[in-house]
Structure formats: C-alpha cells, structure tokens
C-alpha cells in the first residue's frame, strides 16, 4: 500500500467508523502519546530498562502502526500529501547529506 493509498484508507475509515477526525491538536497529543509508548518498548527491548508485567504484551510493530495511523490522520486534516512531502524530504536530505555522513569518523 502506498502512502497515498494509506491516506485514502484512513480517510475512508474515519468517515465510516470514526464519525469525524479528532481535532488536529487532539491528534497531535495522541501522536505524542503513541511515540511515548514506542519509546517505552524500545527502552525495555534495546535499552537498559527491565520489563514490567504491563509491558510484556506490548507489540513493537503495532505501536509503530499506531504512530503511522495518527500521522496519516494529521496529514489528511492539514492537506499534506505525504508522498510528495516524503519525496521532497528525501531530496533535501540527499542534497544536504550526500557526503556529510561519509565524512563522519564515528560512523566508520
């Protein structure tokens, strides 16, 4: 599924099941919450923190998908074409960083 198709799918789902989008500010807050949930899993899986019982049922892929869902909602609400935005962002990074990382001794 492309980003464009994903945006369309989310929009159709919201209209069919969600009644309407939450406000942009509410979705921004939800996005922050979802990123926190991903951070919690990452800290316990790849970092030094130990798991709590409540963490054991966490699902890394599902948390990433939750983040993508809310980001797609925000893009739809604000009129952002994520395909175009991502292509532009990739071009910007390529122009800016084409040699920068190759010159970084920390990455060698």
Residue, then its C-alpha position, 0 to 999 in steps of 0.5 A: x500500500x502506498x502512502x497515498x493509498x494509506x491516506x485514502x484508507x484512513x480517510x475512508x475509515x474515519x468517515x465510516x467508523x470514526x464519525x469525524x477526525x479528532x481535532x488536529x491538536x487532539x491528534x497531535x497529543x495522541x501522536x505524542x502519546x503513541x511515540x511515548x509508548x514506542x519509546x517505552x518498548x524500545x527502552x525495555x527491548x534495546x535499552x537498559x530498562x527491565x520489563x514490567x508485567x504491563x509491558x510484556x504484551x506490548x507489540x513493537x510493530x503495532x505501536x509503530x502502526x499506531x504512530x503511522x495511523x495518527x500521522x496519516x490522520x494529521x496529514x489528511x486534516x492539514x492537506x499534506x500529501x505525504x508522498x510528495x512531502x516524503x519525496x521532497x524530504x528525501x531530496x533535501x536530505x540527499x542534497x544536504x547529506x550526500x557526503x556529510x555522513x561519509x565524512x563522519x569518523x564515528x560512523x566508520 
